[in-house]
Amino acid sequence: MAKKMSLPVAKAGGQVSTADAIEGPDRISVQERRYRAEDGARTLARAQEIKRDKGLMKDIKSHVKMMTKAVCK
């Protein structure tokens, strides 16, 4: 049985592009995968900035400790 392919869909005000075509079994568009990769890279960069800020890390740890006590009550 032949594999069923879906056609790319134009977004409002845009043109249909083969770069936006649905790919793979997870059915995520190339554009969505690119966006997720960029967002992940920004998230990892921000995490590194937070880890380097010793004062902020101290505040984060005390906040997590306080929240943990509140949840465990």
mmJSON file of the N, C-alpha and C atoms, coordinates in Angstrom:
{"data_MODEL":{"atom_site":{
"group_PDB":["ATOM","ATOM","ATOM","ATOM","ATOM","ATOM","ATOM","ATOM","ATOM","ATOM","ATOM","ATOM","ATOM","ATOM","ATOM","ATOM","ATOM","ATOM","ATOM","ATOM","ATOM","ATOM","ATOM","ATOM","ATOM","ATOM","ATOM","ATOM","ATOM","ATOM","ATOM","ATOM","ATOM","ATOM","ATOM","ATOM","ATOM","ATOM","ATOM","ATOM","ATOM","ATOM","ATOM","ATOM","ATOM","ATOM","ATOM","ATOM","ATOM","ATOM","ATOM","ATOM","ATOM","ATOM","ATOM","ATOM","ATOM","ATOM","ATOM","ATOM","ATOM","ATOM","ATOM","ATOM","ATOM","ATOM","ATOM","ATOM","ATOM","ATOM","ATOM","ATOM","ATOM","ATOM","ATOM","ATOM","ATOM","ATOM","ATOM","ATOM","ATOM","ATOM","ATOM","ATOM","ATOM","ATOM","ATOM","ATOM","ATOM","ATOM","ATOM","ATOM","ATOM","ATOM","ATOM","ATOM","ATOM","ATOM","ATOM","ATOM","ATOM","ATOM","ATOM","ATOM","ATOM","ATOM","ATOM","ATOM","ATOM","ATOM","ATOM","ATOM","ATOM","ATOM","ATOM","ATOM","ATOM","ATOM","ATOM","ATOM","ATOM","ATOM","ATOM","ATOM","ATOM","ATOM","ATOM","ATOM","ATOM","ATOM","ATOM","ATOM","ATOM","ATOM","ATOM","ATOM","ATOM","ATOM","ATOM","ATOM","ATOM","ATOM","ATOM","ATOM","ATOM","ATOM","ATOM","ATOM","ATOM","ATOM","ATOM","ATOM","ATOM","ATOM","ATOM","ATOM","ATOM","ATOM","ATOM","ATOM","ATOM","ATOM","ATOM","ATOM","ATOM","ATOM","ATOM","ATOM","ATOM","ATOM","ATOM","ATOM","ATOM","ATOM","ATOM","ATOM","ATOM","ATOM","ATOM","ATOM","ATOM","ATOM","ATOM","ATOM","ATOM","ATOM","ATOM","ATOM","ATOM","ATOM","ATOM","ATOM","ATOM","ATOM","ATOM","ATOM","ATOM","ATOM","ATOM","ATOM","ATOM","ATOM","ATOM","ATOM","ATOM","ATOM","ATOM","ATOM","ATOM","ATOM","ATOM","ATOM","ATOM","ATOM","ATOM","ATOM","ATOM","ATOM","ATOM"],
"id":[1,2,3,4,5,6,7,8,9,10,11,12,13,14,15,16,17,18,19,20,21,22,23,24,25,26,27,28,29,30,31,32,33,34,35,36,37,38,39,40,41,42,43,44,45,46,47,48,49,50,51,52,53,54,55,56,57,58,59,60,61,62,63,64,65,66,67,68,69,70,71,72,73,74,75,76,77,78,79,80,81,82,83,84,85,86,87,88,89,90,91,92,93,94,95,96,97,98,99,100,101,102,103,104,105,106,107,108,109,110,111,112,113,114,115,116,117,118,119,120,121,122,123,124,125,126,127,128,129,130,131,132,133,134,135,136,137,138,139,140,141,142,143,144,145,146,147,148,149,150,151,152,153,154,155,156,157,158,159,160,161,162,163,164,165,166,167,168,169,170,171,172,173,174,175,176,177,178,179,180,181,182,183,184,185,186,187,188,189,190,191,192,193,194,195,196,197,198,199,200,201,202,203,204,205,206,207,208,209,210,211,212,213,214,215,216,217,218,219],
"type_symbol":["N","C","C","N","C","C","N","C","C","N","C","C","N","C","C","N","C","C","N","C","C","N","C","C","N","C","C","N","C","C","N","C","C","N","C","C","N","C","C","N","C","C","N","C","C","N","C","C","N","C","C","N","C","C","N","C","C","N","C","C","N","C","C","N","C","C","N","C","C","N","C","C","N","C","C","N","C","C","N","C","C","N","C","C","N","C","C","N","C","C","N","C","C","N","C","C","N","C","C","N","C","C","N","C","C","N","C","C","N","C","C","N","C","C","N","C","C","N","C","C","N","C","C","N","C","C","N","C","C","N","C","C","N","C","C","N","C","C","N","C","C","N","C","C","N","C","C","N","C","C","N","C","C","N","C","C","N","C","C","N","C","C","N","C","C","N","C","C","N","C","C","N","C","C","N","C","C","N","C","C","N","C","C","N","C","C","N","C","C","N","C","C","N","C","C","N","C","C","N","C","C","N","C","C","N","C","C","N","C","C","N","C","C","N","C","C","N","C","C"],
"label_atom_id":["N","CA","C","N","CA","C","N","CA","C","N","CA","C","N","CA","C","N","CA","C","N","CA","C","N","CA","C","N","CA","C","N","CA","C","N","CA","C","N","CA","C","N","CA","C","N","CA","C","N","CA","C","N","CA","C","N","CA","C","N","CA","C","N","CA","C","N","CA","C","N","CA","C","N","CA","C","N","CA","C","N","CA","C","N","CA","C","N","CA","C","N","CA","C","N","CA","C","N","CA","C","N","CA","C","N","CA","C","N","CA","C","N","CA","C","N","CA","C","N","CA","C","N","CA","C","N","CA","C","N","CA","C","N","CA","C","N","CA","C","N","CA","C","N","CA","C","N","CA","C","N","CA","C","N","CA","C","N","CA","C","N","CA","C","N","CA","C","N","CA","C","N","CA","C","N","CA","C","N","CA","C","N","CA","C","N","CA","C","N","CA","C","N","CA","C","N","CA","C","N","CA","C","N","CA","C","N","CA","C","N","CA","C","N","CA","C","N","CA","C","N","CA","C","N","CA","C","N","CA","C","N","CA","C","N","CA","C","N","CA","C","N","CA","C","N","CA","C","N","CA","C","N","CA","C"],
"label_alt_id":[null,null,null,null,null,null,null,null,null,null,null,null,null,null,null,null,null,null,null,null,null,null,null,null,null,null,null,null,null,null,null,null,null,null,null,null,null,null,null,null,null,null,null,null,null,null,null,null,null,null,null,null,null,null,null,null,null,null,null,null,null,null,null,null,null,null,null,null,null,null,null,null,null,null,null,null,null,null,null,null,null,null,null,null,null,null,null,null,null,null,null,null,null,null,null,null,null,null,null,null,null,null,null,null,null,null,null,null,null,null,null,null,null,null,null,null,null,null,null,null,null,null,null,null,null,null,null,null,null,null,null,null,null,null,null,null,null,null,null,null,null,null,null,null,null,null,null,null,null,null,null,null,null,null,null,null,null,null,null,null,null,null,null,null,null,null,null,null,null,null,null,null,null,null,null,null,null,null,null,null,null,null,null,null,null,null,null,null,null,null,null,null,null,null,null,null,null,null,null,null,null,null,null,null,null,null,null,null,null,null,null,null,null,null,null,null,null,null,null],
"label_comp_id":["MET","MET","MET","ALA","ALA","ALA","LYS","LYS","LYS","LYS","LYS","LYS","MET","MET","MET","SER","SER","SER","LEU","LEU","LEU","PRO","PRO","PRO","VAL","VAL","VAL","ALA","ALA","ALA","LYS","LYS","LYS","ALA","ALA","ALA","GLY","GLY","GLY","GLY","GLY","GLY","GLN","GLN","GLN","VAL","VAL","VAL","SER","SER","SER","THR","THR","THR","ALA","ALA","ALA","ASP","ASP","ASP","ALA","ALA","ALA","ILE","ILE","ILE","GLU","GLU","GLU","GLY","GLY","GLY","PRO","PRO","PRO","ASP","ASP","ASP","ARG","ARG","ARG","ILE","ILE","ILE","SER","SER","SER","VAL","VAL","VAL","GLN","GLN","GLN","GLU","GLU","GLU","ARG","ARG","ARG","ARG","ARG","ARG","TYR","TYR","TYR","ARG","ARG","ARG","ALA","ALA","ALA","GLU","GLU","GLU","ASP","ASP","ASP","GLY","GLY","GLY","ALA","ALA","ALA","ARG","ARG","ARG","THR","THR","THR","LEU","LEU","LEU","ALA","ALA","ALA","ARG","ARG","ARG","ALA","ALA","ALA","GLN","GLN","GLN","GLU","GLU","GLU","ILE","ILE","ILE","LYS","LYS","LYS","ARG","ARG","ARG","ASP","ASP","ASP","LYS","LYS","LYS","GLY","GLY","GLY","LEU","LEU","LEU","MET","MET","MET","LYS","LYS","LYS","ASP","ASP","ASP","ILE","ILE","ILE","LYS","LYS","LYS","SER","SER","SER","HIS","HIS","HIS","VAL","VAL","VAL","LYS","LYS","LYS","MET","MET","MET","MET","MET","MET","THR","THR","THR","LYS","LYS","LYS","ALA","ALA","ALA","VAL","VAL","VAL","CYS","CYS","CYS","LYS","LYS","LYS"],
"label_asym_id":["A","A","A","A","A","A","A","A","A","A","A","A","A","A","A","A","A","A","A","A","A","A","A","A","A","A","A","A","A","A","A","A","A","A","A","A","A","A","A","A","A","A","A","A","A","A","A","A","A","A","A","A","A","A","A","A","A","A","A","A","A","A","A","A","A","A","A","A","A","A","A","A","A","A","A","A","A","A","A","A","A","A","A","A","A","A","A","A","A","A","A","A","A","A","A","A","A","A","A","A","A","A","A","A","A","A","A","A","A","A","A","A","A","A","A","A","A","A","A","A","A","A","A","A","A","A","A","A","A","A","A","A","A","A","A","A","A","A","A","A","A","A","A","A","A","A","A","A","A","A","A","A","A","A","A","A","A","A","A","A","A","A","A","A","A","A","A","A","A","A","A","A","A","A","A","A","A","A","A","A","A","A","A","A","A","A","A","A","A","A","A","A","A","A","A","A","A","A","A","A","A","A","A","A","A","A","A","A","A","A","A","A","A","A","A","A","A","A","A"],
"label_entity_id":["1","1","1","1","1","1","1","1","1","1","1","1","1","1","1","1","1","1","1","1","1","1","1","1","1","1","1","1","1","1","1","1","1","1","1","1","1","1","1","1","1","1","1","1","1","1","1","1","1","1","1","1","1","1","1","1","1","1","1","1","1","1","1","1","1","1","1","1","1","1","1","1","1","1","1","1","1","1","1","1","1","1","1","1","1","1","1","1","1","1","1","1","1","1","1","1","1","1","1","1","1","1","1","1","1","1","1","1","1","1","1","1","1","1","1","1","1","1","1","1","1","1","1","1","1","1","1","1","1","1","1","1","1","1","1","1","1","1","1","1","1","1","1","1","1","1","1","1","1","1","1","1","1","1","1","1","1","1","1","1","1","1","1","1","1","1","1","1","1","1","1","1","1","1","1","1","1","1","1","1","1","1","1","1","1","1","1","1","1","1","1","1","1","1","1","1","1","1","1","1","1","1","1","1","1","1","1","1","1","1","1","1","1","1","1","1","1","1","1"],
"label_seq_id":[1,1,1,2,2,2,3,3,3,4,4,4,5,5,5,6,6,6,7,7,7,8,8,8,9,9,9,10,10,10,11,11,11,12,12,12,13,13,13,14,14,14,15,15,15,16,16,16,17,17,17,18,18,18,19,19,19,20,20,20,21,21,21,22,22,22,23,23,23,24,24,24,25,25,25,26,26,26,27,27,27,28,28,28,29,29,29,30,30,30,31,31,31,32,32,32,33,33,33,34,34,34,35,35,35,36,36,36,37,37,37,38,38,38,39,39,39,40,40,40,41,41,41,42,42,42,43,43,43,44,44,44,45,45,45,46,46,46,47,47,47,48,48,48,49,49,49,50,50,50,51,51,51,52,52,52,53,53,53,54,54,54,55,55,55,56,56,56,57,57,57,58,58,58,59,59,59,60,60,60,61,61,61,62,62,62,63,63,63,64,64,64,65,65,65,66,66,66,67,67,67,68,68,68,69,69,69,70,70,70,71,71,71,72,72,72,73,73,73],
"pdbx_PDB_ins_code":[null,null,null,null,null,null,null,null,null,null,null,null,null,null,null,null,null,null,null,null,null,null,null,null,null,null,null,null,null,null,null,null,null,null,null,null,null,null,null,null,null,null,null,null,null,null,null,null,null,null,null,null,null,null,null,null,null,null,null,null,null,null,null,null,null,null,null,null,null,null,null,null,null,null,null,null,null,null,null,null,null,null,null,null,null,null,null,null,null,null,null,null,null,null,null,null,null,null,null,null,null,null,null,null,null,null,null,null,null,null,null,null,null,null,null,null,null,null,null,null,null,null,null,null,null,null,null,null,null,null,null,null,null,null,null,null,null,null,null,null,null,null,null,null,null,null,null,null,null,null,null,null,null,null,null,null,null,null,null,null,null,null,null,null,null,null,null,null,null,null,null,null,null,null,null,null,null,null,null,null,null,null,null,null,null,null,null,null,null,null,null,null,null,null,null,null,null,null,null,null,null,null,null,null,null,null,null,null,null,null,null,null,null,null,null,null,null,null,null],
"Cartn_x":[0.836,0.0,0.883,0.575,1.379,1.228,2.314,2.307,1.484,0.598,-0.276,0.488,0.509,1.187,0.145,0.367,-0.53,0.105,-0.718,-0.234,0.047,1.033,1.291,0.095,-0.148,-1.277,-0.748,-1.313,-0.886,-1.385,-0.541,-0.947,-1.579,-2.361,-3.031,-2.006,-2.196,-1.311,0.012,0.167,1.426,1.238,2.346,2.302,2.654,2.213,2.564,4.022,4.751,6.169,6.479,7.369,7.752,8.549,9.141,9.868,8.917,7.64,6.646,5.894,6.252,5.541,5.694,4.689,4.715,5.701,6.539,7.543,7.477,7.811,7.997,6.729,6.894,5.74,5.167,5.959,5.452,4.643,4.623,3.779,4.046,5.288,5.658,6.28,5.842,6.358,7.834,8.517,9.927,10.068,9.151,9.179,8.998,8.093,7.864,9.089,9.73,10.948,12.058,12.192,13.206,12.934,11.652,11.274,11.602,11.271,11.549,13.041,13.836,15.288,15.834,15.361,15.796,15.376,14.144,13.643,14.438,14.746,15.551,16.939,17.537,18.87,18.829,17.776,17.633,17.442,16.657,16.413,17.706,18.505,19.769,20.747,20.772,21.645,21.216,19.913,19.394,19.723,19.637,19.969,21.427,22.309,23.727,23.944,23.228,23.323,22.882,21.799,21.284,22.274,22.842,23.804,25.032,25.454,26.638,26.364,25.105,24.729,24.559,25.609,25.621,24.525,24.31,23.273,21.887,21.623,20.332,20.14,21.182,21.074,20.763,21.368,21.094,19.618,19.097,17.691,16.762,17.136,16.326,16.261,17.404,17.437,16.59,16.648,15.828,14.345,14.012,12.616,12.101,12.902,12.499,12.314,13.217,13.098,11.788,11.458,10.229,8.993,9.026,7.903,7.735,8.841,8.789,8.135,8.481,7.872,6.372,5.98,4.572,3.762,4.349,3.658,3.563,4.583,4.626,3.751,3.174,2.313,1.056],
"Cartn_y":[-1.174,0.0,1.239,2.196,3.409,4.295,5.003,5.917,7.152,7.541,8.683,9.976,10.898,12.183,13.274,14.191,15.337,16.502,17.365,18.51,19.687,20.519,21.712,22.66,23.346,24.258,25.68,26.592,27.992,28.628,29.423,30.179,31.477,32.089,33.335,34.359,34.877,35.898,35.364,34.052,33.484,32.57,32.115,31.2,29.805,28.825,27.446,27.237,26.644,26.408,24.956,24.371,22.987,22.922,24.04,24.075,23.926,24.254,24.142,22.822,21.945,20.681,19.826,19.016,18.126,17.0,16.689,15.652,14.63,13.427,12.374,11.894,10.833,10.231,11.108,12.013,12.861,14.039,14.221,15.203,16.64,16.973,18.332,18.996,20.207,20.889,21.258,21.448,21.838,23.167,24.069,25.378,25.231,24.375,24.154,23.536,22.588,21.973,23.001,23.877,24.937,25.879,26.257,27.127,26.466,25.189,24.474,24.4,24.187,24.13,25.494,26.567,27.914,28.229,27.87,28.124,27.324,26.089,25.264,25.838,26.349,26.946,28.181,28.998,30.176,29.754,28.703,28.213,27.728,26.969,26.468,27.599,28.613,29.768,30.494,30.663,31.33,30.511,29.189,28.332,28.505,28.617,28.832,30.177,31.211,32.526,32.451,31.739,31.604,30.843,29.761,28.966,29.777,30.701,31.522,32.614,32.977,34.032,33.411,33.499,32.833,33.37,34.679,35.265,34.779,34.75,34.272,32.797,31.991,30.568,30.367,31.188,31.104,31.416,32.471,32.843,31.755,31.163,30.09,28.893,28.512,27.362,27.598,28.812,29.09,29.107,29.615,29.623,28.191,27.347,25.941,25.242,25.514,24.901,25.325,26.63,27.146,26.527,26.425,25.846,24.365,23.656,22.244,22.042,22.895,22.8,23.07,24.053,24.405,23.272,22.587,21.502,20.263,20.021,18.803,18.892,20.032,20.164,19.359],
"Cartn_z":[0.0,0.0,0.0,-0.846,-0.986,0.237,0.586,1.713,1.369,2.267,2.032,2.341,1.384,1.577,1.708,2.638,2.736,1.988,1.489,0.724,1.635,1.286,2.086,2.026,3.12,3.206,3.328,2.543,2.602,3.887,4.498,5.673,5.205,6.061,5.697,5.233,4.047,3.511,2.993,2.965,2.515,1.328,0.805,-0.324,0.155,-0.583,-0.285,-0.645,0.27,0.047,0.355,-0.407,-0.121,1.174,1.609,2.881,4.058,3.869,4.936,4.892,3.979,3.818,5.073,5.328,6.471,6.177,7.174,6.992,8.104,7.802,8.777,9.452,10.238,10.901,12.004,12.55,13.624,13.087,11.784,11.097,11.547,11.86,12.228,11.015,10.712,9.542,9.751,8.674,8.716,9.45,9.188,9.833,11.351,11.786,13.215,13.864,13.198,13.735,13.871,12.878,12.921,14.096,14.267,15.377,16.717,16.863,18.111,18.394,17.358,17.53,17.978,17.352,17.737,19.172,19.521,20.866,21.898,21.584,22.484,22.695,21.626,21.732,22.639,22.494,23.366,24.82,25.039,26.393,27.036,26.283,26.828,27.122,26.26,26.496,27.766,27.959,29.158,30.403,30.323,31.458,31.86,30.882,31.179,31.868,31.427,32.065,33.525,33.772,35.136,36.008,35.489,36.258,36.654,35.8,36.093,37.121,37.33,38.27,39.662,40.488,41.797,42.719,42.711,43.563,43.186,41.904,41.424,41.758,41.606,41.927,43.404,44.263,45.702,45.958,45.315,45.468,44.933,43.817,43.222,44.166,44.728,45.634,46.873,47.435,48.618,48.249,47.069,46.613,46.422,45.805,45.594,46.924,47.881,49.205,49.876,49.78,50.372,49.698,48.368,47.636,47.955,48.121,48.455,49.821,50.787,52.118,52.032,51.205,51.075,50.432,49.467,48.772,49.658,50.459,51.282,52.528,52.834,54.026,53.891],
"occupancy":[1.0,1.0,1.0,1.0,1.0,1.0,1.0,1.0,1.0,1.0,1.0,1.0,1.0,1.0,1.0,1.0,1.0,1.0,1.0,1.0,1.0,1.0,1.0,1.0,1.0,1.0,1.0,1.0,1.0,1.0,1.0,1.0,1.0,1.0,1.0,1.0,1.0,1.0,1.0,1.0,1.0,1.0,1.0,1.0,1.0,1.0,1.0,1.0,1.0,1.0,1.0,1.0,1.0,1.0,1.0,1.0,1.0,1.0,1.0,1.0,1.0,1.0,1.0,1.0,1.0,1.0,1.0,1.0,1.0,1.0,1.0,1.0,1.0,1.0,1.0,1.0,1.0,1.0,1.0,1.0,1.0,1.0,1.0,1.0,1.0,1.0,1.0,1.0,1.0,1.0,1.0,1.0,1.0,1.0,1.0,1.0,1.0,1.0,1.0,1.0,1.0,1.0,1.0,1.0,1.0,1.0,1.0,1.0,1.0,1.0,1.0,1.0,1.0,1.0,1.0,1.0,1.0,1.0,1.0,1.0,1.0,1.0,1.0,1.0,1.0,1.0,1.0,1.0,1.0,1.0,1.0,1.0,1.0,1.0,1.0,1.0,1.0,1.0,1.0,1.0,1.0,1.0,1.0,1.0,1.0,1.0,1.0,1.0,1.0,1.0,1.0,1.0,1.0,1.0,1.0,1.0,1.0,1.0,1.0,1.0,1.0,1.0,1.0,1.0,1.0,1.0,1.0,1.0,1.0,1.0,1.0,1.0,1.0,1.0,1.0,1.0,1.0,1.0,1.0,1.0,1.0,1.0,1.0,1.0,1.0,1.0,1.0,1.0,1.0,1.0,1.0,1.0,1.0,1.0,1.0,1.0,1.0,1.0,1.0,1.0,1.0,1.0,1.0,1.0,1.0,1.0,1.0,1.0,1.0,1.0,1.0,1.0,1.0,1.0,1.0,1.0,1.0,1.0,1.0],
"B_iso_or_equiv":[0.0,0.0,0.0,0.0,0.0,0.0,0.0,0.0,0.0,0.0,0.0,0.0,0.0,0.0,0.0,0.0,0.0,0.0,0.0,0.0,0.0,0.0,0.0,0.0,0.0,0.0,0.0,0.0,0.0,0.0,0.0,0.0,0.0,0.0,0.0,0.0,0.0,0.0,0.0,0.0,0.0,0.0,0.0,0.0,0.0,0.0,0.0,0.0,0.0,0.0,0.0,0.0,0.0,0.0,0.0,0.0,0.0,0.0,0.0,0.0,0.0,0.0,0.0,0.0,0.0,0.0,0.0,0.0,0.0,0.0,0.0,0.0,0.0,0.0,0.0,0.0,0.0,0.0,0.0,0.0,0.0,0.0,0.0,0.0,0.0,0.0,0.0,0.0,0.0,0.0,0.0,0.0,0.0,0.0,0.0,0.0,0.0,0.0,0.0,0.0,0.0,0.0,0.0,0.0,0.0,0.0,0.0,0.0,0.0,0.0,0.0,0.0,0.0,0.0,0.0,0.0,0.0,0.0,0.0,0.0,0.0,0.0,0.0,0.0,0.0,0.0,0.0,0.0,0.0,0.0,0.0,0.0,0.0,0.0,0.0,0.0,0.0,0.0,0.0,0.0,0.0,0.0,0.0,0.0,0.0,0.0,0.0,0.0,0.0,0.0,0.0,0.0,0.0,0.0,0.0,0.0,0.0,0.0,0.0,0.0,0.0,0.0,0.0,0.0,0.0,0.0,0.0,0.0,0.0,0.0,0.0,0.0,0.0,0.0,0.0,0.0,0.0,0.0,0.0,0.0,0.0,0.0,0.0,0.0,0.0,0.0,0.0,0.0,0.0,0.0,0.0,0.0,0.0,0.0,0.0,0.0,0.0,0.0,0.0,0.0,0.0,0.0,0.0,0.0,0.0,0.0,0.0,0.0,0.0,0.0,0.0,0.0,0.0,0.0,0.0,0.0,0.0,0.0,0.0],
"pdbx_formal_charge":[null,null,null,null,null,null,null,null,null,null,null,null,null,null,null,null,null,null,null,null,null,null,null,null,null,null,null,null,null,null,null,null,null,null,null,null,null,null,null,null,null,null,null,null,null,null,null,null,null,null,null,null,null,null,null,null,null,null,null,null,null,null,null,null,null,null,null,null,null,null,null,null,null,null,null,null,null,null,null,null,null,null,null,null,null,null,null,null,null,null,null,null,null,null,null,null,null,null,null,null,null,null,null,null,null,null,null,null,null,null,null,null,null,null,null,null,null,null,null,null,null,null,null,null,null,null,null,null,null,null,null,null,null,null,null,null,null,null,null,null,null,null,null,null,null,null,null,null,null,null,null,null,null,null,null,null,null,null,null,null,null,null,null,null,null,null,null,null,null,null,null,null,null,null,null,null,null,null,null,null,null,null,null,null,null,null,null,null,null,null,null,null,null,null,null,null,null,null,null,null,null,null,null,null,null,null,null,null,null,null,null,null,null,null,null,null,null,null,null],
"auth_seq_id":[1,1,1,2,2,2,3,3,3,4,4,4,5,5,5,6,6,6,7,7,7,8,8,8,9,9,9,10,10,10,11,11,11,12,12,12,13,13,13,14,14,14,15,15,15,16,16,16,17,17,17,18,18,18,19,19,19,20,20,20,21,21,21,22,22,22,23,23,23,24,24,24,25,25,25,26,26,26,27,27,27,28,28,28,29,29,29,30,30,30,31,31,31,32,32,32,33,33,33,34,34,34,35,35,35,36,36,36,37,37,37,38,38,38,39,39,39,40,40,40,41,41,41,42,42,42,43,43,43,44,44,44,45,45,45,46,46,46,47,47,47,48,48,48,49,49,49,50,50,50,51,51,51,52,52,52,53,53,53,54,54,54,55,55,55,56,56,56,57,57,57,58,58,58,59,59,59,60,60,60,61,61,61,62,62,62,63,63,63,64,64,64,65,65,65,66,66,66,67,67,67,68,68,68,69,69,69,70,70,70,71,71,71,72,72,72,73,73,73],
"auth_comp_id":["MET","MET","MET","ALA","ALA","ALA","LYS","LYS","LYS","LYS","LYS","LYS","MET","MET","MET","SER","SER","SER","LEU","LEU","LEU","PRO","PRO","PRO","VAL","VAL","VAL","ALA","ALA","ALA","LYS","LYS","LYS","ALA","ALA","ALA","GLY","GLY","GLY","GLY","GLY","GLY","GLN","GLN","GLN","VAL","VAL","VAL","SER","SER","SER","THR","THR","THR","ALA","ALA","ALA","ASP","ASP","ASP","ALA","ALA","ALA","ILE","ILE","ILE","GLU","GLU","GLU","GLY","GLY","GLY","PRO","PRO","PRO","ASP","ASP","ASP","ARG","ARG","ARG","ILE","ILE","ILE","SER","SER","SER","VAL","VAL","VAL","GLN","GLN","GLN","GLU","GLU","GLU","ARG","ARG","ARG","ARG","ARG","ARG","TYR","TYR","TYR","ARG","ARG","ARG","ALA","ALA","ALA","GLU","GLU","GLU","ASP","ASP","ASP","GLY","GLY","GLY","ALA","ALA","ALA","ARG","ARG","ARG","THR","THR","THR","LEU","LEU","LEU","ALA","ALA","ALA","ARG","ARG","ARG","ALA","ALA","ALA","GLN","GLN","GLN","GLU","GLU","GLU","ILE","ILE","ILE","LYS","LYS","LYS","ARG","ARG","ARG","ASP","ASP","ASP","LYS","LYS","LYS","GLY","GLY","GLY","LEU","LEU","LEU","MET","MET","MET","LYS","LYS","LYS","ASP","ASP","ASP","ILE","ILE","ILE","LYS","LYS","LYS","SER","SER","SER","HIS","HIS","HIS","VAL","VAL","VAL","LYS","LYS","LYS","MET","MET","MET","MET","MET","MET","THR","THR","THR","LYS","LYS","LYS","ALA","ALA","ALA","VAL","VAL","VAL","CYS","CYS","CYS","LYS","LYS","LYS"],
"auth_asym_id":["A","A","A","A","A","A","A","A","A","A","A","A","A","A","A","A","A","A","A","A","A","A","A","A","A","A","A","A","A","A","A","A","A","A","A","A","A","A","A","A","A","A","A","A","A","A","A","A","A","A","A","A","A","A","A","A","A","A","A","A","A","A","A","A","A","A","A","A","A","A","A","A","A","A","A","A","A","A","A","A","A","A","A","A","A","A","A","A","A","A","A","A","A","A","A","A","A","A","A","A","A","A","A","A","A","A","A","A","A","A","A","A","A","A","A","A","A","A","A","A","A","A","A","A","A","A","A","A","A","A","A","A","A","A","A","A","A","A","A","A","A","A","A","A","A","A","A","A","A","A","A","A","A","A","A","A","A","A","A","A","A","A","A","A","A","A","A","A","A","A","A","A","A","A","A","A","A","A","A","A","A","A","A","A","A","A","A","A","A","A","A","A","A","A","A","A","A","A","A","A","A","A","A","A","A","A","A","A","A","A","A","A","A","A","A","A","A","A","A"],
"auth_atom_id":["N","CA","C","N","CA","C","N","CA","C","N","CA","C","N","CA","C","N","CA","C","N","CA","C","N","CA","C","N","CA","C","N","CA","C","N","CA","C","N","CA","C","N","CA","C","N","CA","C","N","CA","C","N","CA","C","N","CA","C","N","CA","C","N","CA","C","N","CA","C","N","CA","C","N","CA","C","N","CA","C","N","CA","C","N","CA","C","N","CA","C","N","CA","C","N","CA","C","N","CA","C","N","CA","C","N","CA","C","N","CA","C","N","CA","C","N","CA","C","N","CA","C","N","CA","C","N","CA","C","N","CA","C","N","CA","C","N","CA","C","N","CA","C","N","CA","C","N","CA","C","N","CA","C","N","CA","C","N","CA","C","N","CA","C","N","CA","C","N","CA","C","N","CA","C","N","CA","C","N","CA","C","N","CA","C","N","CA","C","N","CA","C","N","CA","C","N","CA","C","N","CA","C","N","CA","C","N","CA","C","N","CA","C","N","CA","C","N","CA","C","N","CA","C","N","CA","C","N","CA","C","N","CA","C","N","CA","C","N","CA","C","N","CA","C","N","CA","C","N","CA","C","N","CA","C"],
"pdbx_PDB_model_num":[1,1,1,1,1,1,1,1,1,1,1,1,1,1,1,1,1,1,1,1,1,1,1,1,1,1,1,1,1,1,1,1,1,1,1,1,1,1,1,1,1,1,1,1,1,1,1,1,1,1,1,1,1,1,1,1,1,1,1,1,1,1,1,1,1,1,1,1,1,1,1,1,1,1,1,1,1,1,1,1,1,1,1,1,1,1,1,1,1,1,1,1,1,1,1,1,1,1,1,1,1,1,1,1,1,1,1,1,1,1,1,1,1,1,1,1,1,1,1,1,1,1,1,1,1,1,1,1,1,1,1,1,1,1,1,1,1,1,1,1,1,1,1,1,1,1,1,1,1,1,1,1,1,1,1,1,1,1,1,1,1,1,1,1,1,1,1,1,1,1,1,1,1,1,1,1,1,1,1,1,1,1,1,1,1,1,1,1,1,1,1,1,1,1,1,1,1,1,1,1,1,1,1,1,1,1,1,1,1,1,1,1,1,1,1,1,1,1,1]
}}}
